Amino acid sequence: MLFASRVSGLRVEVRNALVRKIADENGNLQTVTDRPQLTAEFRARAMTETQRVIADRMFRAINPDYPYGAVPYPVGDAMGSEFSTEDVMPGSRYVGYDPRWNIGKYDTRVDLDYEAQGCETDEDRRKLKKLVDDHLIAVSAATNELVRLDESLPKPWPSFPLEQGPGVGQKIVAAAREFGVPFLEVIEFEKSMDEPRKGVLSLLEAEIEKESEAAVEDAALGAVIPS
């Protein structure tokens, strides 16, 4: 699952370390860590542009007035309580702090260190991923600090194919045409994915270009030529 935090560097503690005490040959107690603490650390500036737009929309829906907490917000050319540069340099404009760029990212599909957590089997990894997914979902429901991102944009149609492979782009283009779904809507969904498929995007963009050229041609054919 893909989660976004309203600030970068957010650390969410998922579970404590598993430690035990053992006595060495001299009878002194030593601490042995069998499993380190598990913390979800949200990475800065790791979002795609579309993911950032969707996350920003979700945080603003949660808190329309202050989606990113008590930070300066732009008012004209001034940022919150900061002075306007117009006051000291006529004709200038203050381009300052944009909190959207501080949105953090944590993806349980790629950011989990299974080896460090002692996961040796597929079942161990499945259980750990579920643990983290469930914990972050609970945190997102209880606070305004993070949101689950990967379900915020619905599929263009229920059976929209997400697999890689030859022919998937042509399948998507054909289905979009059959269902009457605008190609631009499909592109927006594709770009919201963590790894947009380049072949799919190029085919969809080519179809939009064809539609644009056809519209120009139709307009030219329908133009009234003065006699």
TITOR-487106 format. One line per field, with one value per atom (N, C-alpha, C): residue number from 0; residue in three letters; x negated, z, y negated. Coordinates in steps of 0.02 Angstrom, whole numbers, m for minus. Each point is the difference from the previous one (the first is absolute). Layout:
! TITOR-487106
resi c(NUM,...)
resn c(Ala,...)
c1 c(X,...)
c3 c(Z,...)
c2 c(Y,...)
//
This chain:
! TITOR-487106
resi c(0,0,0,1,1,1,2,2,2,3,3,3,4,4,4,5,5,5,6,6,6,7,7,7,8,8,8,9,9,9,10,10,10,11,11,11,12,12,12,13,13,13,14,14,14,15,15,15,16,16,16,17,17,17,18,18,18,19,19,19,20,20,20,21,21,21,22,22,22,23,23,23,24,24,24,25,25,25,26,26,26,27,27,27,28,28,28,29,29,29,30,30,30,31,31,31,32,32,32,33,33,33,34,34,34,35,35,35,36,36,36,37,37,37,38,38,38,39,39,39,40,40,40,41,41,41,42,42,42,43,43,43,44,44,44,45,45,45,46,46,46,47,47,47,48,48,48,49,49,49,50,50,50,51,51,51,52,52,52,53,53,53,54,54,54,55,55,55,56,56,56,57,57,57,58,58,58,59,59,59,60,60,60,61,61,61,62,62,62,63,63,63,64,64,64,65,65,65,66,66,66,67,67,67,68,68,68,69,69,69,70,70,70,71,71,71,72,72,72,73,73,73,74,74,74,75,75,75,76,76,76,77,77,77,78,78,78,79,79,79,80,80,80,81,81,81,82,82,82,83,83,83,84,84,84,85,85,85,86,86,86,87,87,87,88,88,88,89,89,89,90,90,90,91,91,91,92,92,92,93,93,93,94,94,94,95,95,95,96,96,96,97,97,97,98,98,98,99,99,99,100,100,100,101,101,101,102,102,102,103,103,103,104,104,104,105,105,105,106,106,106,107,107,107,108,108,108,109,109,109,110,110,110,111,111,111,112,112,112,113,113,113,114,114,114,115,115,115,116,116,116,117,117,117,118,118,118,119,119,119,120,120,120,121,121,121,122,122,122,123,123,123,124,124,124,125,125,125,126,126,126,127,127,127,128,128,128,129,129,129,130,130,130,131,131,131,132,132,132,133,133,133,134,134,134,135,135,135,136,136,136,137,137,137,138,138,138,139,139,139,140,140,140,141,141,141,142,142,142,143,143,143,144,144,144,145,145,145,146,146,146,147,147,147,148,148,148,149,149,149,150,150,150,151,151,151,152,152,152,153,153,153,154,154,154,155,155,155,156,156,156,157,157,157,158,158,158,159,159,159,160,160,160,161,161,161,162,162,162,163,163,163,164,164,164,165,165,165,166,166,166,167,167,167,168,168,168,169,169,169,170,170,170,171,171,171,172,172,172,173,173,173,174,174,174,175,175,175,176,176,176,177,177,177,178,178,178,179,179,179,180,180,180,181,181,181,182,182,182,183,183,183,184,184,184,185,185,185,186,186,186,187,187,187,188,188,188,189,189,189,190,190,190,191,191,191,192,192,192,193,193,193,194,194,194,195,195,195,196,196,196,197,197,197,198,198,198,199,199,199,200,200,200,201,201,201,202,202,202,203,203,203,204,204,204,205,205,205,206,206,206,207,207,207,208,208,208,209,209,209,210,210,210,211,211,211,212,212,212,213,213,213,214,214,214,215,215,215,216,216,216,217,217,217,218,218,218,219,219,219,220,220,220,221,221,221,222,222,222,223,223,223,224,224,224,225,225,225,226,226,226)
resn c(Met,Met,Met,Leu,Leu,Leu,Phe,Phe,Phe,Ala,Ala,Ala,Ser,Ser,Ser,Arg,Arg,Arg,Val,Val,Val,Ser,Ser,Ser,Gly,Gly,Gly,Leu,Leu,Leu,Arg,Arg,Arg,Val,Val,Val,Glu,Glu,Glu,Val,Val,Val,Arg,Arg,Arg,Asn,Asn,Asn,Ala,Ala,Ala,Leu,Leu,Leu,Val,Val,Val,Arg,Arg,Arg,Lys,Lys,Lys,Ile,Ile,Ile,Ala,Ala,Ala,Asp,Asp,Asp,Glu,Glu,Glu,Asn,Asn,Asn,Gly,Gly,Gly,Asn,Asn,Asn,Leu,Leu,Leu,Gln,Gln,Gln,Thr,Thr,Thr,Val,Val,Val,Thr,Thr,Thr,Asp,Asp,Asp,Arg,Arg,Arg,Pro,Pro,Pro,Gln,Gln,Gln,Leu,Leu,Leu,Thr,Thr,Thr,Ala,Ala,Ala,Glu,Glu,Glu,Phe,Phe,Phe,Arg,Arg,Arg,Ala,Ala,Ala,Arg,Arg,Arg,Ala,Ala,Ala,Met,Met,Met,Thr,Thr,Thr,Glu,Glu,Glu,Thr,Thr,Thr,Gln,Gln,Gln,Arg,Arg,Arg,Val,Val,Val,Ile,Ile,Ile,Ala,Ala,Ala,Asp,Asp,Asp,Arg,Arg,Arg,Met,Met,Met,Phe,Phe,Phe,Arg,Arg,Arg,Ala,Ala,Ala,Ile,Ile,Ile,Asn,Asn,Asn,Pro,Pro,Pro,Asp,Asp,Asp,Tyr,Tyr,Tyr,Pro,Pro,Pro,Tyr,Tyr,Tyr,Gly,Gly,Gly,Ala,Ala,Ala,Val,Val,Val,Pro,Pro,Pro,Tyr,Tyr,Tyr,Pro,Pro,Pro,Val,Val,Val,Gly,Gly,Gly,Asp,Asp,Asp,Ala,Ala,Ala,Met,Met,Met,Gly,Gly,Gly,Ser,Ser,Ser,Glu,Glu,Glu,Phe,Phe,Phe,Ser,Ser,Ser,Thr,Thr,Thr,Glu,Glu,Glu,Asp,Asp,Asp,Val,Val,Val,Met,Met,Met,Pro,Pro,Pro,Gly,Gly,Gly,Ser,Ser,Ser,Arg,Arg,Arg,Tyr,Tyr,Tyr,Val,Val,Val,Gly,Gly,Gly,Tyr,Tyr,Tyr,Asp,Asp,Asp,Pro,Pro,Pro,Arg,Arg,Arg,Trp,Trp,Trp,Asn,Asn,Asn,Ile,Ile,Ile,Gly,Gly,Gly,Lys,Lys,Lys,Tyr,Tyr,Tyr,Asp,Asp,Asp,Thr,Thr,Thr,Arg,Arg,Arg,Val,Val,Val,Asp,Asp,Asp,Leu,Leu,Leu,Asp,Asp,Asp,Tyr,Tyr,Tyr,Glu,Glu,Glu,Ala,Ala,Ala,Gln,Gln,Gln,Gly,Gly,Gly,Cys,Cys,Cys,Glu,Glu,Glu,Thr,Thr,Thr,Asp,Asp,Asp,Glu,Glu,Glu,Asp,Asp,Asp,Arg,Arg,Arg,Arg,Arg,Arg,Lys,Lys,Lys,Leu,Leu,Leu,Lys,Lys,Lys,Lys,Lys,Lys,Leu,Leu,Leu,Val,Val,Val,Asp,Asp,Asp,Asp,Asp,Asp,His,His,His,Leu,Leu,Leu,Ile,Ile,Ile,Ala,Ala,Ala,Val,Val,Val,Ser,Ser,Ser,Ala,Ala,Ala,Ala,Ala,Ala,Thr,Thr,Thr,Asn,Asn,Asn,Glu,Glu,Glu,Leu,Leu,Leu,Val,Val,Val,Arg,Arg,Arg,Leu,Leu,Leu,Asp,Asp,Asp,Glu,Glu,Glu,Ser,Ser,Ser,Leu,Leu,Leu,Pro,Pro,Pro,Lys,Lys,Lys,Pro,Pro,Pro,Trp,Trp,Trp,Pro,Pro,Pro,Ser,Ser,Ser,Phe,Phe,Phe,Pro,Pro,Pro,Leu,Leu,Leu,Glu,Glu,Glu,Gln,Gln,Gln,Gly,Gly,Gly,Pro,Pro,Pro,Gly,Gly,Gly,Val,Val,Val,Gly,Gly,Gly,Gln,Gln,Gln,Lys,Lys,Lys,Ile,Ile,Ile,Val,Val,Val,Ala,Ala,Ala,Ala,Ala,Ala,Ala,Ala,Ala,Arg,Arg,Arg,Glu,Glu,Glu,Phe,Phe,Phe,Gly,Gly,Gly,Val,Val,Val,Pro,Pro,Pro,Phe,Phe,Phe,Leu,Leu,Leu,Glu,Glu,Glu,Val,Val,Val,Ile,Ile,Ile,Glu,Glu,Glu,Phe,Phe,Phe,Glu,Glu,Glu,Lys,Lys,Lys,Ser,Ser,Ser,Met,Met,Met,Asp,Asp,Asp,Glu,Glu,Glu,Pro,Pro,Pro,Arg,Arg,Arg,Lys,Lys,Lys,Gly,Gly,Gly,Val,Val,Val,Leu,Leu,Leu,Ser,Ser,Ser,Leu,Leu,Leu,Leu,Leu,Leu,Glu,Glu,Glu,Ala,Ala,Ala,Glu,Glu,Glu,Ile,Ile,Ile,Glu,Glu,Glu,Lys,Lys,Lys,Glu,Glu,Glu,Ser,Ser,Ser,Glu,Glu,Glu,Ala,Ala,Ala,Ala,Ala,Ala,Val,Val,Val,Glu,Glu,Glu,Asp,Asp,Asp,Ala,Ala,Ala,Ala,Ala,Ala,Leu,Leu,Leu,Gly,Gly,Gly,Ala,Ala,Ala,Val,Val,Val,Ile,Ile,Ile,Pro,Pro,Pro,Ser,Ser,Ser)
c1 c(m42,42,m44,27,m37,31,m42,24,m39,35,m31,8,m53,3,m2,32,3,m66,m48,m67,m51,m57,m53,m36,m30,m36,43,65,44,m23,m2,m19,58,26,55,m25,2,m24,53,m19,46,m2,m61,m7,m69,m5,m62,m50,m62,m52,12,m24,3,m69,m8,m66,5,m58,m4,m67,m1,m62,m31,m64,m36,m62,m21,m60,m61,m53,m61,m39,m59,m39,m21,3,m17,61,58,61,30,m29,27,56,53,57,m16,14,m9,69,10,63,m9,44,m2,65,m8,58,15,55,21,36,31,37,0,m25,m1,70,3,64,21,65,26,32,m27,23,12,58,14,m25,m51,m29,20,35,27,m54,m12,m54,22,m45,15,m10,40,m7,m5,42,0,64,47,64,m7,41,8,44,0,40,74,25,71,15,m43,10,1,m43,m2,65,25,63,58,2,54,m7,m61,m11,20,m19,18,75,35,73,31,m29,27,m13,m60,m14,44,13,43,73,20,68,8,m54,1,1,m42,m6,m6,57,m2,m40,1,m33,m75,m20,m72,m18,m2,m14,m69,m47,m68,m20,50,m14,m15,m31,m12,m64,5,m57,22,m47,19,36,53,36,0,m2,m4,63,m8,56,m26,21,m28,m73,m43,m72,m33,42,m27,14,m43,9,18,64,22,m21,m37,m20,m64,m30,m61,16,m50,13,5,31,5,m63,m30,m59,17,64,22,m16,m1,m13,m72,m46,m71,m29,33,m25,60,21,59,m5,55,3,m22,m23,m22,57,m9,51,m35,22,m30,24,m45,16,m33,39,m31,21,16,12,63,m7,58,2,47,0,12,27,14,m64,m56,m63,m28,30,m22,41,46,39,m48,6,m43,35,m39,26,m26,45,m21,41,m35,32,m18,49,m14,m20,9,m20,m75,m33,m72,m42,30,m39,m11,26,m9,m66,m38,m63,13,20,19,m59,m58,m59,m15,2,m15,51,61,52,4,m47,m4,51,25,50,m38,10,m36,43,66,44,50,33,52,57,15,53,m20,m64,m25,7,m18,3,72,44,71,29,m17,26,m28,m65,m29,31,9,31,70,38,68,m1,m48,m7,m10,m46,m15,59,29,58,55,17,54,m15,m63,m19,5,m25,2,71,42,71,32,m16,28,m24,m64,m26,33,9,31,73,34,69,4,m53,2,m31,m40,m34,6,m24,m3,m70,m43,m70,m14,40,m13,65,m4,57,m24,46,m14,15,m50,5,24,m17,8,72,48,70,39,m36,33,25,m30,21,29,66,30,m25,2,m19,48,m25,44,60,m10,55,m22,48,m17,m52,0,m47,m63,m15,m59,m62,m38,m57,m60,m31,m57,m65,4,m60,m46,m62,m48,6,m34,m2,21,m18,17,75,25,70,46,m26,45,21,m46,16,56,m6,52,67,m3,61,34,m40,28,30,m35,26,66,2,61,58,m14,53,25,m46,19,46,m17,42,69,0,63,45,m30,39,16,m33,11,m35,m55,m38,m52,m2,m49,m71,m41,m70,m36,17,m33,13,60,17,m42,m11,m41,m72,m25,m69,m8,49,m4,m5,39,m4,m68,m23,m64,m57,1,m53,4,58,6,m33,m14,m33,m72,m29,m68,m49,14,m43,43,16,41,m33,40,m27,m10,m63,m17,34,4,31,74,33,71,10,m41,6,m12,m51,m16,57,32,56,60,15,56,m12,m61,m17,4,m19,6,73,44,72,28,m22,22,m23,m61,m27,41,19,41,67,31,64,m6,m55,m11,m8,m38,m10,65,41,64,47,m1,43,m20,m65,m24,21,m6,20,74,42,72,18,m34,13,m17,m56,m20,49,24,48,68,16,65,m2,m58,m6,35,32,35,m49,m7,m47,38,m21,36,m1,56,2,m23)
c3 c(0,0,0,m29,m6,46,44,48,m11,14,m4,67,23,62,m18,41,m16,13,32,10,m18,m24,m15,64,0,59,56,m13,52,16,64,23,40,m22,34,29,66,32,m8,m30,m13,56,20,56,31,64,36,m19,18,m12,45,m24,39,27,67,30,58,18,56,35,62,40,7,m11,10,42,36,42,m38,1,m33,47,m20,38,69,7,65,43,m26,37,m10,m44,m14,m51,12,m46,m63,m56,m64,m36,m35,m38,m71,m22,m68,m35,m58,m39,m53,8,m49,m59,12,m53,17,m46,14,1,27,0,m73,m11,m68,m3,m42,m8,m73,m16,m68,m7,m41,m10,m69,1,m62,m36,m63,m39,m30,0,m29,m75,m34,m72,m40,17,m35,m39,2,m34,m74,m41,m68,2,m53,0,9,m33,7,71,29,69,48,m13,43,m6,m60,m10,36,m5,33,76,26,72,25,m36,19,2,m50,m2,61,21,57,65,9,62,5,m57,1,14,m20,15,75,32,71,41,m20,37,m51,m23,m53,18,64,19,10,35,14,m12,m63,m15,22,8,19,68,41,67,1,54,10,m36,m65,m41,m38,m26,m40,m64,m16,m62,m42,m66,m42,1,10,m5,m45,m63,m48,m9,13,m6,68,53,68,23,43,26,74,15,69,36,55,39,m26,m51,m28,m39,m6,m35,m76,m32,m72,m30,m49,m32,m37,m16,m34,43,67,46,m4,m16,0,m70,m47,m69,m47,m16,m42,m66,m17,m62,9,61,11,28,0,26,39,61,43,m22,m23,m18,53,47,58,12,61,25,m30,m29,m27,37,47,41,m39,m60,m39,m16,m5,m15,60,59,59,11,m44,7,m2,49,3,m29,m13,m32,34,10,24,m37,m33,m40,29,29,32,m50,m65,m50,m11,16,m16,59,51,53,61,1,58,m6,54,3,33,m41,27,34,m29,27,71,9,66,52,m22,46,9,m29,10,m37,m55,m41,m48,9,m40,m52,7,m47,m30,m53,m31,50,41,50,52,20,46,m30,m64,m33,m8,m16,m8,66,55,65,20,m14,18,m39,m65,m42,24,18,25,65,44,63,m12,m46,m12,m36,m49,m34,50,42,48,50,21,48,m31,m61,m32,m18,m18,m12,63,57,64,18,m12,15,m45,m64,m46,19,30,21,64,41,65,0,m51,m1,m69,m5,m65,m30,29,m20,m66,m16,m61,m30,m64,m36,m42,m12,m47,m69,m44,m64,m57,1,m61,m16,41,m17,m11,m4,m5,m70,m50,m69,m26,m13,m22,m69,m13,m66,m53,m61,m53,m13,9,m1,44,28,51,m21,m63,m22,m31,15,m29,14,m52,11,29,52,33,m14,m37,m11,m53,0,m51,m57,m54,m53,m67,m54,m68,m11,m34,m18,51,61,50,m18,m33,m21,m52,m49,m51,30,50,34,35,33,36,m48,m54,m50,m29,m17,m30,50,63,50,14,3,12,m56,m62,m57,4,19,5,55,58,58,m3,m45,m5,55,27,52,m33,17,m31,12,m52,7,53,7,49,71,12,66,14,m51,8,14,m34,11,72,26,68,50,m11,45,m6,m61,m12,35,m3,30,76,28,73,28,m43,22,18,45,21,m57,m45,m59,m63,m25,m61,m56,m39,m55,m61,m20,m54,m65,m15,m62,m2,57,4,m10,34,m5,m71,m33,m68,m48,7,m43,12,63,17,m26,9,m25,m76,m33,m73,m22,38,m17,10,51,11,m57,m22,m56,m64,m11,m58,4,59,9,m13,23,m10,m75,m34,m72,m38,20,m33,11,61,15,m43,m8,m42,m72,m24,m69,m11,49,m6,0,41,3,m66,m30,m64,m55,0,m51,8,62,12,m5,m12,m4,m63,7,m56,m38,m64,m42,m32,13,m29,m76,m30,m73,m29)
c2 c(59,m59,m63,m53,m62,m52,m30,m50,m65,m56,m66,m35,m33,m39,m73,m42,m71,m35,33,m27,54,m21,48,19,59,22,27,9,28,71,16,67,28,58,33,65,6,61,55,56,55,52,19,47,m8,19,m7,55,m12,50,61,57,62,13,m8,8,50,27,47,m9,21,m4,69,4,63,m13,50,m7,26,m40,23,47,20,49,m26,m66,m30,m15,19,m11,m69,m40,m67,4,m38,1,m41,29,m34,m4,m55,m9,24,44,26,m22,m31,m23,52,35,49,m31,m58,m35,m74,m42,m72,m31,m59,m36,m13,3,m11,m69,m42,m69,m14,m28,m23,m71,m10,m66,m26,m56,m29,m40,17,m30,m66,m48,m66,0,m40,m13,65,49,64,11,m48,7,m16,33,m24,m62,m39,m62,15,51,17,24,40,22,m60,m49,m59,m40,m6,m36,34,67,38,m6,7,m6,m69,m51,m69,m8,28,m4,35,57,36,m37,m28,m37,m63,m32,m60,18,60,23,14,25,14,m65,m48,m63,m57,m27,m51,m62,m20,m62,8,52,11,73,22,71,22,m47,19,m28,m14,m25,m74,m22,m72,m20,m7,m23,m62,m39,m58,21,m33,12,m63,6,m60,m41,m65,m47,m56,1,m46,15,m50,14,6,4,9,70,25,68,m4,5,m1,m63,8,m58,m32,29,m29,m63,m44,m63,11,m46,2,m31,33,m29,m64,m9,m61,m61,11,m56,m24,45,m19,m2,32,0,m5,m60,m10,40,32,39,72,18,69,41,65,46,54,12,51,69,42,69,43,22,32,71,13,67,31,59,37,67,10,61,63,m5,60,39,m36,34,38,m10,37,63,15,62,60,44,59,61,52,60,63,47,67,52,46,51,68,34,65,54,m14,49,0,m57,m4,m25,m30,m32,44,60,44,38,m1,37,68,48,66,35,m6,35,m25,m67,m28,22,13,20,76,36,71,41,m27,36,47,64,49,35,m4,34,m49,21,m41,m14,49,m9,m52,1,m52,m69,m6,m65,m23,47,m17,m26,33,m21,m68,m11,m65,m56,10,m52,m15,51,m11,m38,16,m35,m75,m17,m70,m34,33,m28,m16,48,m10,m56,m3,m52,m69,m8,m66,m20,48,m16,m25,32,m22,m70,m14,m67,m52,16,m48,m14,50,m10,m42,3,m34,m69,m16,m65,m31,m63,m34,3,41,0,36,51,37,26,18,27,60,46,54,m26,4,m34,44,64,39,20,m20,13,m65,m56,m65,m14,31,m11,65,3,64,21,64,26,m29,m11,m25,46,66,49,58,38,51,50,20,52,m28,m64,m32,41,21,45,m37,28,m31,37,55,41,m32,22,m18,51,m14,50,m27,36,m22,2,m51,m2,m33,m13,m29,m71,m38,m68,0,43,5,21,45,23,m59,m42,m57,m51,m14,m48,25,65,28,m3,17,m1,m70,m49,m69,m25,19,m20,34,64,37,m27,m16,m22,m75,m36,m72,m39,27,m34,m45,m65,m46,24,m4,22,m40,m65,m42,25,26,28,63,40,60,m19,m52,m23,m24,m37,m26,58,52,58,34,10,34,m37,m67,m40,1,18,3,63,49,61,m15,41,m12,8,46,10,0,m60,m4,38,36,40,m44,m8,m47,19,65,22,m17,8,m17,m75,m40,m73,m24,28,m23,16,59,18,m46,m14,m44,m71,m24,m68,m3,55,2,m3,33,m2,m70,m34,m69,m45,11,m39,13,63,16,m35,0,m33,m75,m30,m71,m16,41,m10,9,49,11,m58,m29,m58,m60,m10,m56,11,62,16,m10,22,m9,m73,m39,m72,m33,23,m29,18,62,21,m35,m17,m32,m75,m28,m72,m26,m56,m32,m43,15,m38,m58,m62,m56,1,m15,0,m66)
//
